[in-house]
Amino acid sequence: MPDQKDKKIMEIITNNMIPTLFVDNLAISKRSDGIYLLRFTTSLPEGLQEQVRMMVPQENMKNMLDVLCRHCDHYPTKQKT
């Protein structure tokens, strides 16, 4: 049995000053160096309003997608063309 000190424990430090935002759209762009740009927007009567913009490395993006798919029990498959 591994010692408790061998386990990597990650503590999440929360920032209560960050507002919770509602988003209903996601746009993704990929750069040539494997970095993804994620843009979350909300549809308003005035048009789309950008809420959050993030840059994510490819490996982190894959891990995030895996977490999302597992939580909603949805594993998309490629369409045959």
C-alpha positions as CSV (number, residue, x, y, z in Angstrom):
1,M,0.0,0.0,0.0
2,P,1.5,3.3,-1.0
3,D,2.2,5.9,1.7
4,Q,-0.1,8.9,1.9
5,K,2.9,11.1,0.9
6,D,3.1,9.3,-2.4
7,K,-0.3,10.4,-3.5
8,K,-0.5,13.5,-5.5
9,I,-3.2,15.7,-3.9
10,M,-4.5,18.6,-5.9
11,E,-6.3,21.3,-3.9
12,I,-8.5,23.7,-5.8
13,I,-8.3,27.2,-4.5
14,T,-11.6,28.9,-5.4
15,N,-12.1,32.6,-6.1
16,N,-15.5,33.7,-5.0
17,M,-15.1,37.1,-6.8
18,I,-15.4,35.4,-10.2
19,P,-19.0,35.5,-11.4
20,T,-20.8,32.4,-12.7
21,L,-21.7,33.0,-16.3
22,F,-24.4,31.3,-18.5
23,V,-23.2,30.3,-21.9
24,D,-25.0,28.6,-24.7
25,N,-22.5,28.6,-27.6
26,L,-19.0,27.4,-28.0
27,A,-16.6,28.2,-30.9
28,I,-13.2,26.4,-31.2
29,S,-10.2,27.4,-33.3
30,K,-6.9,25.5,-33.5
31,R,-3.6,27.1,-34.0
32,S,-0.7,25.4,-35.9
33,D,1.2,24.9,-32.7
34,G,-1.6,22.7,-31.1
35,I,-3.1,25.4,-28.9
36,Y,-6.9,25.7,-29.0
37,L,-8.9,29.0,-28.6
38,L,-12.2,28.4,-26.9
39,R,-14.8,31.2,-27.0
40,F,-18.0,30.8,-25.0
41,T,-20.9,33.1,-26.0
42,T,-24.5,33.8,-25.0
43,S,-27.3,34.6,-27.3
44,L,-28.9,37.9,-26.5
45,P,-31.6,39.9,-28.3
46,E,-28.7,42.3,-29.4
47,G,-26.7,39.3,-30.8
48,L,-24.0,37.0,-29.5
49,Q,-22.1,38.3,-26.5
50,E,-18.7,36.8,-25.7
51,Q,-18.5,35.6,-22.1
52,V,-15.2,33.9,-21.8
53,R,-12.1,33.3,-24.0
54,M,-9.5,30.7,-23.2
55,M,-6.3,29.2,-24.7
56,V,-5.9,25.5,-24.0
57,P,-3.0,23.2,-25.1
58,Q,-4.1,20.1,-27.1
59,E,-3.4,17.5,-24.4
60,N,-5.4,19.5,-21.8
61,M,-8.2,19.9,-24.4
62,K,-8.3,16.1,-24.9
63,N,-8.5,15.5,-21.1
64,M,-11.3,18.1,-20.7
65,L,-13.3,16.5,-23.5
66,D,-12.9,13.1,-21.9
67,V,-14.2,14.5,-18.6
68,L,-17.1,16.1,-20.3
69,C,-18.0,13.0,-22.3
70,R,-17.8,10.8,-19.2
71,H,-20.0,13.1,-17.1
72,C,-22.8,13.4,-19.7
73,D,-22.4,9.7,-20.8
74,H,-21.9,10.8,-24.5
75,Y,-19.2,9.4,-26.7
76,P,-19.5,10.7,-30.2
77,T,-18.3,8.7,-33.1
78,K,-16.8,9.9,-36.4
79,Q,-19.3,10.0,-39.3
80,K,-18.4,7.8,-42.2
81,T,-18.0,9.8,-45.4
